[in-house]
Amino acid sequence: MTINKLVNGKELIISLAGRLDTTTAPELDEELKESLKEVEDLKFDFANLEYISSAGLRVLLSAQKEMNKKGSMLVRNCSEEIKEIFEVTGFIDILTIE
């Protein structure tokens, strides 16, 4: 998985490519812990994300909880497969998906 970050003031856009799974989720978790300190608006771009596992969902849930305290979080450009995973797991009701 590749993680690309774009910081614009208090906005952070994270683009993911590849698979967000048990192997790669800890890397994203660490990246978010470092990056979210000054962020008020977090956006994920999943245009190139092929797969997300329960480990990846846990990282997103943790990020959503953090952003609920200080700003907003948006997930965009999800494939049909990723949207289906969000629907089956109930994350469609937890996350803001565009």
DAVEN-V690758 format. One record per backbone hydrogen bond with DSSP energy under -1.0 kcal/mol. NH is the residue of the N-H (numbers start at 1). CO is the residue of the C=O. Records with the same first field share a line. If there is no record, write none. Layout:
NH=CO ; CO
This chain:
2=17
4=15
6=13
8=11
11=8
12=41
13=6
14=43
15=4
16=45
17=2
18=48
20=51
25=21
28=24
29=25
30=26
31=27
32=28
33=29
34=30
35=31
36=32
40=10
41=10
42=72
43=12
44=74
45=14
46=76
49=46
50=18
51=18
53=20
57=53
58=54
59=55
60=56
61=57
62=58
63=59
64=60
65=61
66=62
67=63
68=64
71=67
72=40
74=42
75=96
76=44
83=79
84=80
85=81
86=82
87=83
88=84
89=85
91=86
92=86
93=90
95=91
98=75
